[in-house]
């Protein structure tokens, strides 16, 4: 029996080691292509290509990662954080406007960060036009397209209205600017619109604040609520920089710009970085979840809001990366999952109840099967040895 007990102890030690090893391998951002001064990424377009901003120039990145200059000779705000948005495929409701026009899928809108502050438009041929001027702001800090419709399928832009306050403006296809609010919390970086499935925050503008580490929801009525405290490092050039929702049917990559920033603790590499859907799904990331990455180190969390909101750390070990702009997914199908029960809007909790990361379970089960076979072999050996004694 002592031999059998020793064999069982060995079995449990091997199993524990296998689970620990599987839990110690979070995903790692991989460089895809090097682009000087890379500061943002948008898209994908209908052809699957991404649009990338680097040092005031636009680039196209194909699904294999090869970069080519965007048509035309766009060049503006070469040293600034010139974030952009690419018009997605729109539902029929978005194609009719009281302005008598419509946004064209694939057109690019870029923040204009010199006077007059506003937006530049770049069409598929590379033709650049001054599109809109955003009033009463001292700077511009974010841009996205309203894909949910609560804001009228318009471009949303954030800018500094006063100390600690943000202006949110909606811009229609004719360039007409409507101010939604001038009292939103401080936000900056890659913005996104919450899908209807994101509990009580569905349809709102989701925006990060690197200074507080909070993620906010801003409604079409101008109201603001806290979605979650990220729990990640916070501060200027450190905290949460980008948010984005995992799309339906996603099976591709997640992209993030890593900009060289000299003299910074996170100096960056001027690479477009990527994570695979398989690596994230294996950690429990699901369709409709909100992912948020930091500027300093490109750490990553997953936020899920149904009846309540929970936060799951995905990448906790910071790197030298200096993340900027949007998180962009490729390889998705344009269908939104059915809405889940509404969230309570209560502060998010850390971790998930009853949602063990799939990769850990698979590793544990596989290791368990191997260990069971090993245990049976050891027990049979001990029994045979006892029979001979």
Secondary structure, DSSP 8 states (H G I E B T S, - for coil): -HHHHHHHHHHHHHHHHHHHHHHT-----EEEEE-TTEEEEE---TTS-EEEEETTEEEEE-TTS-EEE-SS-----TTS---EEE-----GGGG--TTS----TT-EEEEE-SSS-EEEEE-TT--EEEEEE--S-S-EEEEEE--SSTT-S-EEEEEEEETTEEEEEEE-TT--EEEEEEEE----SB-EE--TTSGGGTTSEEEE-TTT-EEEEE-TTS-EEEEEE--S--STTTSEEEEEE--TT--SEEEEEE---TTSSS---SEEEEEEHHHHHTTT--TT-EEEEETBT--EEEEEESSSEEEEEEE-S--S-BEEEEEEE-S--S------S-------EES-TT---HHHHHHHHHHHHHHHHHHHHHHHHHHHHHHH-
